[in-house]
Amino acid sequence: MREKVIVSWSGGKDSALALQKVIDDEKYVVEGLFSTVSEQSLRLPVHEVRENLLIRQADVLGLPLEIVTVPENASNQVYEKVMKRMFQGFKDRKIHKVVYADLFLEDIRAFRDELLKKNEMAGIYPLWGLGSHKVAAEVIEKRYQAVITTVDTQKLDKRVPGTLYDQEFLHSLSPDLDPCGENGEFHTFVHDGPLFHSPLKVQKGERFETLSGRFSHVELNEK
């Protein structure tokens, strides 16, 4: 019998590729996605993608999406309480494993695994150890269409948000930057690809900044 899993969903290219890998794996059946958004802004933290776009993205993927709201600047204690409630809901549905798109950051994986263990859950990491260059190449090879939504302005020009994640973008990156943005250099939003029943048509709005200009974002809207 295939094991039920739920996918942690950021809306970006790595999440899309991780989702595809578990869908293609005969050991698992994907029951849906979940995303955490800010209770105040109704946006995905750091990525700053609005909740309604995540919902529409899930629609064209043909998967249910659970939105979990977290208070702005929540303490670890508050965050863990919110996640405990969410995990219990999954366990009630006989889902005991969560899929994450992490590539190599040991501290983040350790944090996730510890939280999962506390809640009698376990993690699946289909992209772990593949290497950022291989993952980036596979995203493009599989024809996922993604736009850069956010950049760390200490690492990339603040005008980059709104550009496509493609070979041209990858060639423009300094060698010291991760091609998947795994160190927080940038984030993406996927609007088409092999898992999409139809393209999600988005248009770029104005750029805006957060954390006193540390991060630059582009507003995305559905056409």
C-alpha positions as CSV (number, residue, x, y, z in Angstrom):
1,M,0.0,0.0,0.0
2,R,1.3,3.4,-0.9
3,E,2.1,5.7,2.1
4,K,0.2,9.0,2.4
5,V,2.3,12.1,2.5
6,I,1.7,15.9,2.7
7,V,4.1,18.4,1.0
8,S,5.4,21.6,2.6
9,W,4.7,24.1,-0.1
10,S,6.5,27.4,-0.7
11,G,5.2,27.8,-4.3
12,G,8.8,27.9,-5.6
13,K,10.8,25.7,-8.0
14,D,12.3,23.4,-5.4
15,S,8.9,22.7,-3.9
16,A,7.6,21.8,-7.4
17,L,10.5,19.5,-8.1
18,A,10.2,17.8,-4.7
19,L,6.5,17.4,-5.3
20,Q,7.1,15.8,-8.7
21,K,9.7,13.3,-7.3
22,V,7.3,12.0,-4.6
23,I,4.4,11.8,-7.1
24,D,6.7,9.8,-9.4
25,D,7.7,7.5,-6.5
26,E,5.4,4.5,-6.2
27,K,5.9,4.3,-2.5
28,Y,3.9,7.5,-1.8
29,V,0.6,9.1,-2.5
30,V,0.4,12.9,-2.1
31,E,-2.7,13.9,-0.1
32,G,-2.1,17.6,-0.5
33,L,0.1,20.6,0.2
34,F,0.4,23.0,3.2
35,S,1.8,26.5,3.4
36,T,2.4,28.8,6.4
37,V,1.4,32.4,5.9
38,S,1.6,35.5,8.1
39,E,-1.6,36.1,10.1
40,Q,-1.2,39.8,9.5
41,S,-0.3,40.1,5.8
42,L,-1.7,36.8,4.5
43,R,1.6,36.4,2.6
44,L,4.2,33.6,2.6
45,P,6.9,35.0,5.0
46,V,10.1,36.2,3.2
47,H,8.8,35.1,-0.3
48,E,5.9,37.7,0.3
49,V,3.6,35.8,-2.2
50,R,0.0,36.4,-1.4
51,E,-2.2,33.6,-0.1
52,N,-4.6,33.8,-3.0
53,L,-1.9,33.0,-5.5
54,L,-0.8,29.9,-3.5
55,I,-4.5,28.8,-3.5
56,R,-4.7,29.3,-7.3
57,Q,-1.4,27.5,-7.8
58,A,-2.8,24.5,-5.9
59,D,-6.0,24.6,-8.0
60,V,-4.0,24.3,-11.3
61,L,-1.9,21.5,-9.7
62,G,-5.1,19.7,-8.8
63,L,-4.2,19.3,-5.1
64,P,-5.8,20.5,-1.9
65,L,-3.9,23.2,0.0
66,E,-4.0,23.7,3.7
67,I,-3.2,27.3,4.8
68,V,-1.7,27.6,8.3
69,T,-1.6,31.1,9.7
70,V,1.3,32.1,12.0
71,P,1.4,35.4,14.0
72,E,4.0,38.0,12.8
73,N,7.3,37.4,14.5
74,A,6.0,34.4,16.4
75,S,8.2,32.9,19.0
76,N,9.4,29.3,18.6
77,Q,7.0,28.3,21.3
78,V,4.0,29.8,19.4
79,Y,5.2,28.4,16.1
80,E,5.6,24.9,17.6
81,K,2.1,25.1,19.1
82,V,0.6,26.0,15.7
83,M,2.5,23.2,14.0
84,K,1.5,20.7,16.6
85,R,-2.1,21.4,15.9
86,M,-1.5,21.1,12.2
87,F,0.4,17.8,12.5
88,Q,-2.4,16.4,14.7
89,G,-4.8,17.1,11.9
90,F,-2.5,15.2,9.5
91,K,-2.3,12.2,11.8
92,D,-6.0,12.1,12.2
93,R,-6.0,11.5,8.4
94,K,-3.4,8.8,8.7
95,I,-0.6,11.0,7.3
96,H,2.6,10.6,9.2
97,K,5.2,12.0,6.8
98,V,6.0,15.5,5.5
99,V,7.9,16.2,2.3
100,Y,10.4,19.1,2.3
101,A,12.4,20.6,-0.5
102,D,15.6,21.3,1.5
103,L,18.9,20.7,-0.4
104,F,21.7,20.7,2.1
105,L,21.3,23.0,5.1
106,E,21.9,20.7,8.0
107,D,20.6,23.1,10.7
108,I,17.2,23.6,9.0
109,R,16.8,19.8,8.5
110,A,17.7,19.2,12.1
111,F,15.1,21.7,13.3
112,R,12.4,20.1,11.1
113,D,13.3,16.6,12.2
114,E,13.3,17.5,15.8
115,L,9.9,19.2,15.5
116,L,8.5,16.2,13.6
117,K,9.8,13.8,16.1
118,K,8.1,15.7,18.9
119,N,4.9,15.2,17.0
120,E,5.4,11.6,16.1
121,M,5.9,12.5,12.4
122,A,8.8,12.0,10.0
123,G,10.3,14.0,7.1
124,I,11.0,13.0,3.5
125,Y,13.7,15.0,1.6
126,P,13.7,14.0,-2.1
127,L,16.2,16.7,-3.2
128,W,18.6,16.2,-0.3
129,G,22.2,15.7,-1.4
130,L,21.5,16.1,-5.2
131,G,23.5,19.3,-5.3
132,S,22.2,22.7,-6.3
133,H,23.6,22.7,-9.8
134,K,21.8,19.4,-10.6
135,V,18.5,20.6,-9.1
136,A,18.7,23.9,-11.0
137,A,19.4,22.0,-14.3
138,E,16.5,19.6,-13.6
139,V,14.1,22.4,-13.0
140,I,14.9,24.0,-16.3
141,E,15.1,20.7,-18.2
142,K,11.6,19.7,-17.0
143,R,10.4,23.1,-18.2
144,Y,9.1,24.5,-15.0
145,Q,8.4,28.2,-15.5
146,A,9.3,30.4,-12.5
147,V,9.7,34.0,-11.7
148,I,12.1,35.5,-9.1
149,T,9.9,37.0,-6.4
150,T,12.4,38.0,-3.8
151,V,16.1,38.8,-3.5
152,D,18.4,39.5,-0.6
153,T,19.7,42.9,-1.7
154,Q,23.1,42.2,0.0
155,K,23.6,39.5,-2.6
156,L,21.6,40.5,-5.7
157,D,20.5,43.7,-7.3
158,K,17.1,44.9,-6.0
159,R,15.8,45.1,-9.5
160,V,16.1,41.4,-10.1
161,P,12.6,40.4,-8.8
162,G,10.3,39.9,-11.7
163,T,12.9,38.3,-13.9
164,L,12.5,34.7,-15.0
165,Y,14.4,31.8,-13.5
166,D,16.2,30.5,-16.6
167,Q,19.6,29.8,-18.1
168,E,20.2,33.5,-18.6
169,F,19.5,34.2,-14.9
170,L,21.8,31.3,-13.8
171,H,24.6,32.5,-16.1
172,S,24.3,36.0,-14.5
173,L,24.9,34.7,-11.0
174,S,28.2,35.2,-9.3
175,P,30.0,31.8,-8.7
176,D,29.7,32.3,-4.9
177,L,25.9,32.4,-5.1
178,D,23.9,29.2,-4.9
179,P,22.0,28.5,-8.2
180,C,18.9,27.4,-6.2
181,G,19.1,30.3,-3.7
182,E,19.4,27.8,-0.9
183,N,21.2,30.3,1.3
184,G,18.4,32.8,0.9
185,E,19.9,34.7,-2.1
186,F,16.5,34.6,-3.8
187,H,13.1,32.9,-4.0
188,T,10.8,31.9,-6.8
189,F,7.2,31.3,-7.8
190,V,6.3,28.6,-10.3
191,H,3.5,29.3,-12.7
192,D,3.7,26.4,-15.2
193,G,5.3,23.0,-15.6
194,P,4.7,19.3,-16.1
195,L,2.5,19.0,-13.0
196,F,0.2,21.9,-14.0
197,H,-3.1,21.1,-15.5
198,S,-3.0,24.6,-17.1
199,P,-0.6,27.6,-16.8
200,L,-1.2,30.0,-14.0
201,K,-1.1,33.3,-15.8
202,V,0.5,35.9,-13.6
203,Q,1.6,39.5,-14.2
204,K,4.3,41.5,-12.5
205,G,3.2,44.5,-10.4
206,E,5.4,47.0,-8.5
207,R,8.5,46.1,-6.6
208,F,8.5,46.7,-2.8
209,E,11.0,46.2,0.0
210,T,10.9,44.7,3.5
211,L,13.2,44.7,6.6
212,S,14.4,48.3,5.8
213,G,15.4,47.4,2.3
214,R,17.2,44.1,3.1
215,F,14.8,42.2,0.8
216,S,13.4,43.3,-2.5
217,H,10.2,41.7,-3.8
218,V,7.8,41.9,-6.8
219,E,4.1,41.9,-6.4
220,L,2.5,39.1,-8.5
221,N,-1.1,39.2,-9.6
222,E,-3.1,36.7,-11.5
223,K,-4.0,37.9,-15.0
